[in-house]
Amino acid sequence: MAHPFDSDLDVRGLNCPLPILKTKKALIPLPAGAVLRVRATDPHSVIDFTAFCDKTDNTLVARDEDDGVHTFYVSKG
């Protein structure tokens, strides 16, 4: 299911820790409340993005998975 987003980041093919590092960098210029859509194929990304949002002011708004591609919607805190 698609969710509204303000910016898009494709980290498919990258493994930990690169998806989280690139997400941190992509969130910097966004205003508070903006939603970043991140698409990843790292099998550990579900754990990584959940932990990342739990440890920061950011919120994991939604998460989808389709054919091995995990899509995360992260709202900047």
PDB file of N, H, CA, C and O in Angstrom:
ATOM      1  N   MET A   1       0.840  -1.179   0.000  1.00  0.00           N
ATOM      2  CA  MET A   1       0.000   0.000   0.000  1.00  0.00           C
ATOM      3  C   MET A   1       0.885   1.243   0.000  1.00  0.00           C
ATOM      4  O   MET A   1       1.815   1.348   0.800  1.00  0.00           O
ATOM      5  N   ALA A   2       0.603   2.165  -0.878  1.00  0.00           N
ATOM      6  H   ALA A   2      -0.153   2.080  -1.528  1.00  0.00           H
ATOM      7  CA  ALA A   2       1.395   3.391  -0.983  1.00  0.00           C
ATOM      8  C   ALA A   2       0.952   4.398   0.073  1.00  0.00           C
ATOM      9  O   ALA A   2      -0.228   4.499   0.410  1.00  0.00           O
ATOM     10  N   HIS A   3       1.914   5.122   0.575  1.00  0.00           N
ATOM     11  H   HIS A   3       2.872   5.040   0.301  1.00  0.00           H
ATOM     12  CA  HIS A   3       1.669   6.165   1.564  1.00  0.00           C
ATOM     13  C   HIS A   3       2.241   7.464   1.020  1.00  0.00           C
ATOM     14  O   HIS A   3       3.191   7.432   0.237  1.00  0.00           O
ATOM     15  N   PRO A   4       1.691   8.604   1.414  1.00  0.00           N
ATOM     16  CA  PRO A   4       2.249   9.871   0.933  1.00  0.00           C
ATOM     17  C   PRO A   4       3.655  10.092   1.488  1.00  0.00           C
ATOM     18  O   PRO A   4       3.956   9.719   2.622  1.00  0.00           O
ATOM     19  N   PHE A   5       4.508  10.704   0.669  1.00  0.00           N
ATOM     20  H   PHE A   5       4.264  11.007  -0.252  1.00  0.00           H
ATOM     21  CA  PHE A   5       5.872  10.992   1.111  1.00  0.00           C
ATOM     22  C   PHE A   5       6.368  12.258   0.427  1.00  0.00           C
ATOM     23  O   PHE A   5       5.858  12.659  -0.619  1.00  0.00           O
ATOM     24  N   ASP A   6       7.369  12.877   1.035  1.00  0.00           N
ATOM     25  H   ASP A   6       7.784  12.551   1.885  1.00  0.00           H
ATOM     26  CA  ASP A   6       7.920  14.135   0.536  1.00  0.00           C
ATOM     27  C   ASP A   6       9.237  13.951  -0.204  1.00  0.00           C
ATOM     28  O   ASP A   6       9.577  14.760  -1.067  1.00  0.00           O
ATOM     29  N   SER A   7       9.970  12.918   0.116  1.00  0.00           N
ATOM     30  H   SER A   7       9.694  12.261   0.817  1.00  0.00           H
ATOM     31  CA  SER A   7      11.271  12.662  -0.497  1.00  0.00           C
ATOM     32  C   SER A   7      11.472  11.157  -0.596  1.00  0.00           C
ATOM     33  O   SER A   7      10.855  10.385   0.139  1.00  0.00           O
ATOM     34  N   ASP A   8      12.343  10.752  -1.514  1.00  0.00           N
ATOM     35  H   ASP A   8      12.844  11.380  -2.110  1.00  0.00           H
ATOM     36  CA  ASP A   8      12.511   9.333  -1.808  1.00  0.00           C
ATOM     37  C   ASP A   8      13.988   8.958  -1.757  1.00  0.00           C
ATOM     38  O   ASP A   8      14.839   9.708  -2.234  1.00  0.00           O
ATOM     39  N   LEU A   9      14.289   7.804  -1.183  1.00  0.00           N
ATOM     40  H   LEU A   9      13.597   7.195  -0.796  1.00  0.00           H
ATOM     41  CA  LEU A   9      15.660   7.308  -1.104  1.00  0.00           C
ATOM     42  C   LEU A   9      15.668   5.833  -1.479  1.00  0.00           C
ATOM     43  O   LEU A   9      14.937   5.032  -0.895  1.00  0.00           O
ATOM     44  N   ASP A  10      16.493   5.480  -2.449  1.00  0.00           N
ATOM     45  H   ASP A  10      17.087   6.130  -2.923  1.00  0.00           H
ATOM     46  CA  ASP A  10      16.599   4.095  -2.900  1.00  0.00           C
ATOM     47  C   ASP A  10      17.945   3.535  -2.446  1.00  0.00           C
ATOM     48  O   ASP A  10      18.993   3.933  -2.955  1.00  0.00           O
ATOM     49  N   VAL A  11      17.910   2.618  -1.494  1.00  0.00           N
ATOM     50  H   VAL A  11      17.059   2.294  -1.081  1.00  0.00           H
ATOM     51  CA  VAL A  11      19.139   1.989  -0.995  1.00  0.00           C
ATOM     52  C   VAL A  11      19.132   0.484  -1.282  1.00  0.00           C
ATOM     53  O   VAL A  11      19.800  -0.292  -0.599  1.00  0.00           O
ATOM     54  N   ARG A  12      18.376   0.090  -2.291  1.00  0.00           N
ATOM     55  H   ARG A  12      17.833   0.720  -2.846  1.00  0.00           H
ATOM     56  CA  ARG A  12      18.333  -1.323  -2.676  1.00  0.00           C
ATOM     57  C   ARG A  12      19.727  -1.774  -3.087  1.00  0.00           C
ATOM     58  O   ARG A  12      20.442  -1.060  -3.790  1.00  0.00           O
ATOM     59  N   GLY A  13      20.102  -2.967  -2.641  1.00  0.00           N
ATOM     60  H   GLY A  13      19.520  -3.547  -2.070  1.00  0.00           H
ATOM     61  CA  GLY A  13      21.409  -3.521  -2.960  1.00  0.00           C
ATOM     62  C   GLY A  13      22.490  -3.177  -1.950  1.00  0.00           C
ATOM     63  O   GLY A  13      23.589  -3.728  -2.008  1.00  0.00           O
ATOM     64  N   LEU A  14      22.194  -2.275  -1.028  1.00  0.00           N
ATOM     65  H   LEU A  14      21.301  -1.826  -0.981  1.00  0.00           H
ATOM     66  CA  LEU A  14      23.169  -1.897   0.000  1.00  0.00           C
ATOM     67  C   LEU A  14      22.888  -2.665   1.283  1.00  0.00           C
ATOM     68  O   LEU A  14      21.736  -2.951   1.608  1.00  0.00           O
ATOM     69  N   ASN A  15      23.946  -2.995   2.005  1.00  0.00           N
ATOM     70  H   ASN A  15      24.882  -2.763   1.741  1.00  0.00           H
ATOM     71  CA  ASN A  15      23.810  -3.715   3.269  1.00  0.00           C
ATOM     72  C   ASN A  15      24.191  -2.822   4.437  1.00  0.00           C
ATOM     73  O   ASN A  15      24.822  -1.779   4.268  1.00  0.00           O
ATOM     74  N   CYS A  16      23.795  -3.254   5.621  1.00  0.00           N
ATOM     75  H   CYS A  16      23.282  -4.101   5.759  1.00  0.00           H
ATOM     76  CA  CYS A  16      24.063  -2.552   6.870  1.00  0.00           C
ATOM     77  C   CYS A  16      25.552  -2.227   6.974  1.00  0.00           C
ATOM     78  O   CYS A  16      26.393  -3.083   6.702  1.00  0.00           O
ATOM     79  N   PRO A  17      25.875  -1.024   7.356  1.00  0.00           N
ATOM     80  CA  PRO A  17      25.057   0.056   7.905  1.00  0.00           C
ATOM     81  C   PRO A  17      24.656   1.111   6.880  1.00  0.00           C
ATOM     82  O   PRO A  17      24.068   2.126   7.252  1.00  0.00           O
ATOM     83  N   LEU A  18      24.960   0.898   5.594  1.00  0.00           N
ATOM     84  H   LEU A  18      25.438   0.073   5.292  1.00  0.00           H
ATOM     85  CA  LEU A  18      24.738   1.941   4.590  1.00  0.00           C
ATOM     86  C   LEU A  18      23.295   2.434   4.471  1.00  0.00           C
ATOM     87  O   LEU A  18      23.104   3.644   4.347  1.00  0.00           O
ATOM     88  N   PRO A  19      22.265   1.580   4.502  1.00  0.00           N
ATOM     89  CA  PRO A  19      20.909   2.119   4.404  1.00  0.00           C
ATOM     90  C   PRO A  19      20.575   3.129   5.514  1.00  0.00           C
ATOM     91  O   PRO A  19      19.941   4.151   5.249  1.00  0.00           O
ATOM     92  N   ILE A  20      20.992   2.849   6.734  1.00  0.00           N
ATOM     93  H   ILE A  20      21.507   2.019   6.948  1.00  0.00           H
ATOM     94  CA  ILE A  20      20.720   3.774   7.840  1.00  0.00           C
ATOM     95  C   ILE A  20      21.554   5.041   7.697  1.00  0.00           C
ATOM     96  O   ILE A  20      21.043   6.139   7.913  1.00  0.00           O
ATOM     97  N   LEU A  21      22.818   4.910   7.340  1.00  0.00           N
ATOM     98  H   LEU A  21      23.233   4.017   7.164  1.00  0.00           H
ATOM     99  CA  LEU A  21      23.673   6.088   7.174  1.00  0.00           C
ATOM    100  C   LEU A  21      23.141   7.005   6.076  1.00  0.00           C
ATOM    101  O   LEU A  21      23.129   8.224   6.244  1.00  0.00           O
ATOM    102  N   LYS A  22      22.707   6.438   4.968  1.00  0.00           N
ATOM    103  H   LYS A  22      22.717   5.447   4.832  1.00  0.00           H
ATOM    104  CA  LYS A  22      22.163   7.245   3.879  1.00  0.00           C
ATOM    105  C   LYS A  22      20.816   7.854   4.267  1.00  0.00           C
ATOM    106  O   LYS A  22      20.486   8.956   3.828  1.00  0.00           O
ATOM    107  N   THR A  23      20.045   7.151   5.078  1.00  0.00           N
ATOM    108  H   THR A  23      20.313   6.256   5.435  1.00  0.00           H
ATOM    109  CA  THR A  23      18.778   7.694   5.563  1.00  0.00           C
ATOM    110  C   THR A  23      19.025   8.897   6.463  1.00  0.00           C
ATOM    111  O   THR A  23      18.358   9.923   6.327  1.00  0.00           O
ATOM    112  N   LYS A  24      19.973   8.777   7.375  1.00  0.00           N
ATOM    113  H   LYS A  24      20.514   7.944   7.485  1.00  0.00           H
ATOM    114  CA  LYS A  24      20.318   9.909   8.251  1.00  0.00           C
ATOM    115  C   LYS A  24      20.680  11.132   7.423  1.00  0.00           C
ATOM    116  O   LYS A  24      20.217  12.238   7.703  1.00  0.00           O
ATOM    117  N   LYS A  25      21.504  10.934   6.408  1.00  0.00           N
ATOM    118  H   LYS A  25      21.880  10.036   6.181  1.00  0.00           H
ATOM    119  CA  LYS A  25      21.944  12.043   5.556  1.00  0.00           C
ATOM    120  C   LYS A  25      20.771  12.636   4.773  1.00  0.00           C
ATOM    121  O   LYS A  25      20.681  13.855   4.628  1.00  0.00           O
ATOM    122  N   ALA A  26      19.879  11.791   4.272  1.00  0.00           N
ATOM    123  H   ALA A  26      19.953  10.801   4.390  1.00  0.00           H
ATOM    124  CA  ALA A  26      18.733  12.261   3.488  1.00  0.00           C
ATOM    125  C   ALA A  26      17.730  13.028   4.337  1.00  0.00           C
ATOM    126  O   ALA A  26      17.021  13.894   3.822  1.00  0.00           O
ATOM    127  N   LEU A  27      17.659  12.724   5.629  1.00  0.00           N
ATOM    128  H   LEU A  27      18.234  12.021   6.047  1.00  0.00           H
ATOM    129  CA  LEU A  27      16.721  13.413   6.518  1.00  0.00           C
ATOM    130  C   LEU A  27      17.193  14.815   6.897  1.00  0.00           C
ATOM    131  O   LEU A  27      16.368  15.658   7.247  1.00  0.00           O
ATOM    132  N   ILE A  28      18.484  15.083   6.838  1.00  0.00           N
ATOM    133  H   ILE A  28      19.154  14.397   6.554  1.00  0.00           H
ATOM    134  CA  ILE A  28      19.033  16.359   7.304  1.00  0.00           C
ATOM    135  C   ILE A  28      18.343  17.571   6.681  1.00  0.00           C
ATOM    136  O   ILE A  28      17.912  18.453   7.423  1.00  0.00           O
ATOM    137  N   PRO A  29      18.217  17.659   5.351  1.00  0.00           N
ATOM    138  CA  PRO A  29      17.624  18.877   4.781  1.00  0.00           C
ATOM    139  C   PRO A  29      16.100  18.956   4.883  1.00  0.00           C
ATOM    140  O   PRO A  29      15.518  20.002   4.593  1.00  0.00           O
ATOM    141  N   LEU A  30      15.456  17.883   5.284  1.00  0.00           N
ATOM    142  H   LEU A  30      15.929  17.034   5.519  1.00  0.00           H
ATOM    143  CA  LEU A  30      13.992  17.872   5.332  1.00  0.00           C
ATOM    144  C   LEU A  30      13.476  18.603   6.567  1.00  0.00           C
ATOM    145  O   LEU A  30      14.101  18.550   7.627  1.00  0.00           O
ATOM    146  N   PRO A  31      12.340  19.284   6.435  1.00  0.00           N
ATOM    147  CA  PRO A  31      11.744  19.928   7.606  1.00  0.00           C
ATOM    148  C   PRO A  31      11.091  18.893   8.523  1.00  0.00           C
ATOM    149  O   PRO A  31      10.772  17.785   8.093  1.00  0.00           O
ATOM    150  N   ALA A  32      10.900  19.261   9.771  1.00  0.00           N
ATOM    151  H   ALA A  32      11.160  20.161  10.121  1.00  0.00           H
ATOM    152  CA  ALA A  32      10.223  18.379  10.729  1.00  0.00           C
ATOM    153  C   ALA A  32       8.843  18.018  10.189  1.00  0.00           C
ATOM    154  O   ALA A  32       8.119  18.871   9.676  1.00  0.00           O
ATOM    155  N   GLY A  33       8.496  16.754  10.312  1.00  0.00           N
ATOM    156  H   GLY A  33       9.084  16.061  10.728  1.00  0.00           H
ATOM    157  CA  GLY A  33       7.202  16.273   9.849  1.00  0.00           C
ATOM    158  C   GLY A  33       7.208  15.739   8.426  1.00  0.00           C
ATOM    159  O   GLY A  33       6.262  15.070   8.011  1.00  0.00           O
ATOM    160  N   ALA A  34       8.270  16.030   7.671  1.00  0.00           N
ATOM    161  H   ALA A  34       9.039  16.573   8.008  1.00  0.00           H
ATOM    162  CA  ALA A  34       8.366  15.512   6.305  1.00  0.00           C
ATOM    163  C   ALA A  34       8.567  14.001   6.348  1.00  0.00           C
ATOM    164  O   ALA A  34       9.175  13.469   7.277  1.00  0.00           O
ATOM    165  N   VAL A  35       8.051  13.323   5.339  1.00  0.00           N
ATOM    166  H   VAL A  35       7.557  13.755   4.585  1.00  0.00           H
ATOM    167  CA  VAL A  35       8.147  11.866   5.277  1.00  0.00           C
ATOM    168  C   VAL A  35       9.116  11.462   4.167  1.00  0.00           C
ATOM    169  O   VAL A  35       8.986  11.884   3.018  1.00  0.00           O
ATOM    170  N   LEU A  36      10.078  10.641   4.539  1.00  0.00           N
ATOM    171  H   LEU A  36      10.183  10.298   5.473  1.00  0.00           H
ATOM    172  CA  LEU A  36      11.057  10.085   3.607  1.00  0.00           C
ATOM    173  C   LEU A  36      10.677   8.637   3.323  1.00  0.00           C
ATOM    174  O   LEU A  36      10.530   7.832   4.242  1.00  0.00           O
ATOM    175  N   ARG A  37      10.520   8.314   2.043  1.00  0.00           N
ATOM    176  H   ARG A  37      10.639   8.968   1.296  1.00  0.00           H
ATOM    177  CA  ARG A  37      10.288   6.920   1.655  1.00  0.00           C
ATOM    178  C   ARG A  37      11.646   6.296   1.358  1.00  0.00           C
ATOM    179  O   ARG A  37      12.428   6.835   0.575  1.00  0.00           O
ATOM    180  N   VAL A  38      11.918   5.158   1.989  1.00  0.00           N
ATOM    181  H   VAL A  38      11.282   4.721   2.625  1.00  0.00           H
ATOM    182  CA  VAL A  38      13.186   4.461   1.793  1.00  0.00           C
ATOM    183  C   VAL A  38      12.884   3.048   1.313  1.00  0.00           C
ATOM    184  O   VAL A  38      12.114   2.320   1.939  1.00  0.00           O
ATOM    185  N   ARG A  39      13.503   2.666   0.188  1.00  0.00           N
ATOM    186  H   ARG A  39      14.128   3.258  -0.321  1.00  0.00           H
ATOM    187  CA  ARG A  39      13.353   1.307  -0.332  1.00  0.00           C
ATOM    188  C   ARG A  39      14.670   0.571  -0.156  1.00  0.00           C
ATOM    189  O   ARG A  39      15.718   1.040  -0.598  1.00  0.00           O
ATOM    190  N   ALA A  40      14.608  -0.604   0.501  1.00  0.00           N
ATOM    191  H   ALA A  40      13.756  -0.986   0.859  1.00  0.00           H
ATOM    192  CA  ALA A  40      15.813  -1.364   0.840  1.00  0.00           C
ATOM    193  C   ALA A  40      15.594  -2.851   0.589  1.00  0.00           C
ATOM    194  O   ALA A  40      14.470  -3.352   0.643  1.00  0.00           O
ATOM    195  N   THR A  41      16.702  -3.546   0.314  1.00  0.00           N
ATOM    196  H   THR A  41      17.614  -3.139   0.271  1.00  0.00           H
ATOM    197  CA  THR A  41      16.638  -4.998   0.132  1.00  0.00           C
ATOM    198  C   THR A  41      17.422  -5.749   1.200  1.00  0.00           C
ATOM    199  O   THR A  41      17.381  -6.979   1.243  1.00  0.00           O
ATOM    200  N   ASP A  42      18.126  -5.038   2.052  1.00  0.00           N
ATOM    201  H   ASP A  42      18.159  -4.039   2.017  1.00  0.00           H
ATOM    202  CA  ASP A  42      18.883  -5.676   3.136  1.00  0.00           C
ATOM    203  C   ASP A  42      17.902  -6.426   4.036  1.00  0.00           C
ATOM    204  O   ASP A  42      16.975  -5.813   4.566  1.00  0.00           O
ATOM    205  N   PRO A  43      18.081  -7.735   4.224  1.00  0.00           N
ATOM    206  CA  PRO A  43      17.137  -8.494   5.048  1.00  0.00           C
ATOM    207  C   PRO A  43      17.077  -8.030   6.501  1.00  0.00           C
ATOM    208  O   PRO A  43      16.087  -8.289   7.186  1.00  0.00           O
ATOM    209  N   HIS A  44      18.103  -7.359   6.977  1.00  0.00           N
ATOM    210  H   HIS A  44      18.907  -7.148   6.421  1.00  0.00           H
ATOM    211  CA  HIS A  44      18.110  -6.859   8.353  1.00  0.00           C
ATOM    212  C   HIS A  44      17.531  -5.452   8.473  1.00  0.00           C
ATOM    213  O   HIS A  44      17.480  -4.892   9.568  1.00  0.00           O
ATOM    214  N   SER A  45      17.097  -4.885   7.359  1.00  0.00           N
ATOM    215  H   SER A  45      17.138  -5.340   6.469  1.00  0.00           H
ATOM    216  CA  SER A  45      16.628  -3.500   7.386  1.00  0.00           C
ATOM    217  C   SER A  45      15.397  -3.307   8.270  1.00  0.00           C
ATOM    218  O   SER A  45      15.217  -2.228   8.835  1.00  0.00           O
ATOM    219  N   VAL A  46      14.557  -4.315   8.399  1.00  0.00           N
ATOM    220  H   VAL A  46      14.704  -5.191   7.940  1.00  0.00           H
ATOM    221  CA  VAL A  46      13.373  -4.178   9.261  1.00  0.00           C
ATOM    222  C   VAL A  46      13.807  -3.908  10.699  1.00  0.00           C
ATOM    223  O   VAL A  46      13.281  -3.006  11.351  1.00  0.00           O
ATOM    224  N   ILE A  47      14.753  -4.678  11.182  1.00  0.00           N
ATOM    225  H   ILE A  47      15.181  -5.410  10.652  1.00  0.00           H
ATOM    226  CA  ILE A  47      15.271  -4.484  12.542  1.00  0.00           C
ATOM    227  C   ILE A  47      15.996  -3.149  12.640  1.00  0.00           C
ATOM    228  O   ILE A  47      15.819  -2.407  13.605  1.00  0.00           O
ATOM    229  N   ASP A  48      16.817  -2.847  11.630  1.00  0.00           N
ATOM    230  H   ASP A  48      16.961  -3.450  10.845  1.00  0.00           H
ATOM    231  CA  ASP A  48      17.621  -1.623  11.651  1.00  0.00           C
ATOM    232  C   ASP A  48      16.759  -0.364  11.662  1.00  0.00           C
ATOM    233  O   ASP A  48      17.013   0.547  12.449  1.00  0.00           O
ATOM    234  N   PHE A  49      15.746  -0.298  10.803  1.00  0.00           N
ATOM    235  H   PHE A  49      15.540  -1.039  10.163  1.00  0.00           H
ATOM    236  CA  PHE A  49      14.921   0.909  10.731  1.00  0.00           C
ATOM    237  C   PHE A  49      14.039   1.063  11.966  1.00  0.00           C
ATOM    238  O   PHE A  49      13.796   2.181  12.419  1.00  0.00           O
ATOM    239  N   THR A  50      13.565  -0.043  12.507  1.00  0.00           N
ATOM    240  H   THR A  50      13.763  -0.952  12.139  1.00  0.00           H
ATOM    241  CA  THR A  50      12.787   0.026  13.748  1.00  0.00           C
ATOM    242  C   THR A  50      13.651   0.567  14.878  1.00  0.00           C
ATOM    243  O   THR A  50      13.218   1.450  15.619  1.00  0.00           O
ATOM    244  N   ALA A  51      14.858   0.052  15.015  1.00  0.00           N
ATOM    245  H   ALA A  51      15.209  -0.665  14.413  1.00  0.00           H
ATOM    246  CA  ALA A  51      15.775   0.519  16.063  1.00  0.00           C
ATOM    247  C   ALA A  51      16.180   1.968  15.832  1.00  0.00           C
ATOM    248  O   ALA A  51      16.239   2.749  16.781  1.00  0.00           O
ATOM    249  N   PHE A  52      16.459   2.336  14.591  1.00  0.00           N
ATOM    250  H   PHE A  52      16.411   1.700  13.820  1.00  0.00           H
ATOM    251  CA  PHE A  52      16.845   3.706  14.259  1.00  0.00           C
ATOM    252  C   PHE A  52      15.760   4.689  14.697  1.00  0.00           C
ATOM    253  O   PHE A  52      16.055   5.702  15.331  1.00  0.00           O
ATOM    254  N   CYS A  53      14.518   4.391  14.363  1.00  0.00           N
ATOM    255  H   CYS A  53      14.278   3.568  13.849  1.00  0.00           H
ATOM    256  CA  CYS A  53      13.427   5.301  14.725  1.00  0.00           C
ATOM    257  C   CYS A  53      13.171   5.302  16.228  1.00  0.00           C
ATOM    258  O   CYS A  53      12.820   6.338  16.792  1.00  0.00           O
ATOM    259  N   ASP A  54      13.341   4.169  16.877  1.00  0.00           N
ATOM    260  H   ASP A  54      13.626   3.327  16.419  1.00  0.00           H
ATOM    261  CA  ASP A  54      13.171   4.104  18.332  1.00  0.00           C
ATOM    262  C   ASP A  54      14.219   4.935  19.058  1.00  0.00           C
ATOM    263  O   ASP A  54      13.944   5.481  20.126  1.00  0.00           O
ATOM    264  N   LYS A  55      15.421   5.036  18.489  1.00  0.00           N
ATOM    265  H   LYS A  55      15.644   4.592  17.621  1.00  0.00           H
ATOM    266  CA  LYS A  55      16.525   5.730  19.156  1.00  0.00           C
ATOM    267  C   LYS A  55      16.662   7.193  18.742  1.00  0.00           C
ATOM    268  O   LYS A  55      17.509   7.906  19.280  1.00  0.00           O
ATOM    269  N   THR A  56      15.851   7.645  17.805  1.00  0.00           N
ATOM    270  H   THR A  56      15.163   7.066  17.368  1.00  0.00           H
ATOM    271  CA  THR A  56      15.920   9.029  17.341  1.00  0.00           C
ATOM    272  C   THR A  56      14.552   9.678  17.510  1.00  0.00           C
ATOM    273  O   THR A  56      13.603   9.044  17.972  1.00  0.00           O
ATOM    274  N   ASP A  57      14.465  10.930  17.135  1.00  0.00           N
ATOM    275  H   ASP A  57      15.236  11.445  16.759  1.00  0.00           H
ATOM    276  CA  ASP A  57      13.180  11.634  17.197  1.00  0.00           C
ATOM    277  C   ASP A  57      12.312  11.345  15.982  1.00  0.00           C
ATOM    278  O   ASP A  57      11.240  11.932  15.838  1.00  0.00           O
ATOM    279  N   ASN A  58      12.751  10.460  15.118  1.00  0.00           N
ATOM    280  H   ASN A  58      13.622   9.982  15.235  1.00  0.00           H
ATOM    281  CA  ASN A  58      12.005  10.144  13.904  1.00  0.00           C
ATOM    282  C   ASN A  58      10.978   9.047  14.181  1.00  0.00           C
ATOM    283  O   ASN A  58      11.102   8.284  15.139  1.00  0.00           O
ATOM    284  N   THR A  59       9.958   8.987  13.315  1.00  0.00           N
ATOM    285  H   THR A  59       9.857   9.607  12.537  1.00  0.00           H
ATOM    286  CA  THR A  59       8.871   8.031  13.497  1.00  0.00           C
ATOM    287  C   THR A  59       8.741   7.148  12.269  1.00  0.00           C
ATOM    288  O   THR A  59       8.711   7.641  11.141  1.00  0.00           O
ATOM    289  N   LEU A  60       8.666   5.850  12.488  1.00  0.00           N
ATOM    290  H   LEU A  60       8.691   5.450  13.404  1.00  0.00           H
ATOM    291  CA  LEU A  60       8.396   4.921  11.396  1.00  0.00           C
ATOM    292  C   LEU A  60       6.883   4.907  11.195  1.00  0.00           C
ATOM    293  O   LEU A  60       6.150   4.257  11.940  1.00  0.00           O
ATOM    294  N   VAL A  61       6.431   5.634  10.178  1.00  0.00           N
ATOM    295  H   VAL A  61       7.026   6.162   9.573  1.00  0.00           H
ATOM    296  CA  VAL A  61       5.001   5.820   9.931  1.00  0.00           C
ATOM    297  C   VAL A  61       4.369   4.545   9.393  1.00  0.00           C
ATOM    298  O   VAL A  61       3.268   4.167   9.793  1.00  0.00           O
ATOM    299  N   ALA A  62       5.081   3.884   8.478  1.00  0.00           N
ATOM    300  H   ALA A  62       5.975   4.191   8.153  1.00  0.00           H
ATOM    301  CA  ALA A  62       4.551   2.667   7.866  1.00  0.00           C
ATOM    302  C   ALA A  62       5.704   1.863   7.289  1.00  0.00           C
ATOM    303  O   ALA A  62       6.798   2.375   7.052  1.00  0.00           O
ATOM    304  N   ARG A  63       5.418   0.586   7.071  1.00  0.00           N
ATOM    305  H   ARG A  63       4.529   0.170   7.262  1.00  0.00           H
ATOM    306  CA  ARG A  63       6.410  -0.309   6.469  1.00  0.00           C
ATOM    307  C   ARG A  63       5.674  -1.303   5.587  1.00  0.00           C
ATOM    308  O   ARG A  63       4.667  -1.883   5.993  1.00  0.00           O
ATOM    309  N   ASP A  64       6.185  -1.495   4.378  1.00  0.00           N
ATOM    310  H   ASP A  64       7.003  -1.023   4.048  1.00  0.00           H
ATOM    311  CA  ASP A  64       5.615  -2.461   3.443  1.00  0.00           C
ATOM    312  C   ASP A  64       6.728  -3.386   2.958  1.00  0.00           C
ATOM    313  O   ASP A  64       7.908  -3.042   3.033  1.00  0.00           O
ATOM    314  N   GLU A  65       6.347  -4.550   2.465  1.00  0.00           N
ATOM    315  H   GLU A  65       5.389  -4.829   2.403  1.00  0.00           H
ATOM    316  CA  GLU A  65       7.310  -5.476   1.858  1.00  0.00           C
ATOM    317  C   GLU A  65       6.659  -6.086   0.632  1.00  0.00           C
ATOM    318  O   GLU A  65       5.517  -6.545   0.678  1.00  0.00           O
ATOM    319  N   ASP A  66       7.403  -6.083  -0.467  1.00  0.00           N
ATOM    320  H   ASP A  66       8.330  -5.710  -0.504  1.00  0.00           H
ATOM    321  CA  ASP A  66       6.900  -6.671  -1.699  1.00  0.00           C
ATOM    322  C   ASP A  66       8.057  -7.321  -2.441  1.00  0.00           C
ATOM    323  O   ASP A  66       8.966  -6.637  -2.912  1.00  0.00           O
ATOM    324  N   ASP A  67       8.021  -8.622  -2.540  1.00  0.00           N
ATOM    325  H   ASP A  67       7.283  -9.178  -2.157  1.00  0.00           H
ATOM    326  CA  ASP A  67       9.013  -9.385  -3.302  1.00  0.00           C
ATOM    327  C   ASP A  67      10.451  -9.065  -2.886  1.00  0.00           C
ATOM    328  O   ASP A  67      11.327  -8.878  -3.730  1.00  0.00           O
ATOM    329  N   GLY A  68      10.676  -9.005  -1.579  1.00  0.00           N
ATOM    330  H   GLY A  68       9.964  -9.157  -0.893  1.00  0.00           H
ATOM    331  CA  GLY A  68      12.020  -8.781  -1.058  1.00  0.00           C
ATOM    332  C   GLY A  68      12.446  -7.331  -0.945  1.00  0.00           C
ATOM    333  O   GLY A  68      13.549  -7.044  -0.479  1.00  0.00           O
ATOM    334  N   VAL A  69      11.588  -6.412  -1.365  1.00  0.00           N
ATOM    335  H   VAL A  69      10.692  -6.645  -1.744  1.00  0.00           H
ATOM    336  CA  VAL A  69      11.897  -4.986  -1.232  1.00  0.00           C
ATOM    337  C   VAL A  69      11.089  -4.433  -0.059  1.00  0.00           C
ATOM    338  O   VAL A  69       9.859  -4.471  -0.055  1.00  0.00           O
ATOM    339  N   HIS A  70      11.805  -3.923   0.922  1.00  0.00           N
ATOM    340  H   HIS A  70      12.805  -3.892   0.919  1.00  0.00           H
ATOM    341  CA  HIS A  70      11.179  -3.320   2.092  1.00  0.00           C
ATOM    342  C   HIS A  70      11.070  -1.821   1.848  1.00  0.00           C
ATOM    343  O   HIS A  70      12.039  -1.175   1.448  1.00  0.00           O
ATOM    344  N   THR A  71       9.892  -1.278   2.089  1.00  0.00           N
ATOM    345  H   THR A  71       9.105  -1.803   2.413  1.00  0.00           H
ATOM    346  CA  THR A  71       9.679   0.155   1.931  1.00  0.00           C
ATOM    347  C   THR A  71       9.304   0.724   3.287  1.00  0.00           C
ATOM    348  O   THR A  71       8.358   0.272   3.933  1.00  0.00           O
ATOM    349  N   PHE A  72      10.070   1.728   3.706  1.00  0.00           N
ATOM    350  H   PHE A  72      10.838   2.095   3.182  1.00  0.00           H
ATOM    351  CA  PHE A  72       9.867   2.372   5.000  1.00  0.00           C
ATOM    352  C   PHE A  72       9.465   3.818   4.774  1.00  0.00           C
ATOM    353  O   PHE A  72       9.989   4.488   3.884  1.00  0.00           O
ATOM    354  N   TYR A  73       8.536   4.293   5.580  1.00  0.00           N
ATOM    355  H   TYR A  73       8.110   3.749   6.303  1.00  0.00           H
ATOM    356  CA  TYR A  73       8.114   5.687   5.541  1.00  0.00           C
ATOM    357  C   TYR A  73       8.506   6.293   6.882  1.00  0.00           C
ATOM    358  O   TYR A  73       7.907   5.993   7.914  1.00  0.00           O
ATOM    359  N   VAL A  74       9.521   7.151   6.848  1.00  0.00           N
ATOM    360  H   VAL A  74      10.007   7.396   6.009  1.00  0.00           H
ATOM    361  CA  VAL A  74      10.090   7.728   8.064  1.00  0.00           C
ATOM    362  C   VAL A  74       9.731   9.203   8.128  1.00  0.00           C
ATOM    363  O   VAL A  74      10.075   9.975   7.233  1.00  0.00           O
ATOM    364  N   SER A  75       9.041   9.587   9.188  1.00  0.00           N
ATOM    365  H   SER A  75       8.761   8.959   9.915  1.00  0.00           H
ATOM    366  CA  SER A  75       8.696  10.989   9.413  1.00  0.00           C
ATOM    367  C   SER A  75       9.779  11.625  10.271  1.00  0.00           C
ATOM    368  O   SER A  75      10.114  11.125  11.345  1.00  0.00           O
ATOM    369  N   LYS A  76      10.324  12.740   9.779  1.00  0.00           N
ATOM    370  H   LYS A  76      10.053  13.147   8.906  1.00  0.00           H
ATOM    371  CA  LYS A  76      11.400  13.404  10.516  1.00  0.00           C
ATOM    372  C   LYS A  76      10.844  14.069  11.765  1.00  0.00           C
ATOM    373  O   LYS A  76       9.839  14.778  11.717  1.00  0.00           O
ATOM    374  N   GLY A  77      11.519  13.826  12.884  1.00  0.00           N
ATOM    375  H   GLY A  77      12.335  13.250  12.922  1.00  0.00           H
ATOM    376  CA  GLY A  77      11.103  14.402  14.160  1.00  0.00           C
ATOM    377  C   GLY A  77      11.668  15.776  14.374  1.00  0.00           C
ATOM    378  O   GLY A  77      11.409  16.397  15.406  1.00  0.00           O
TER     379      GLY A  77
END
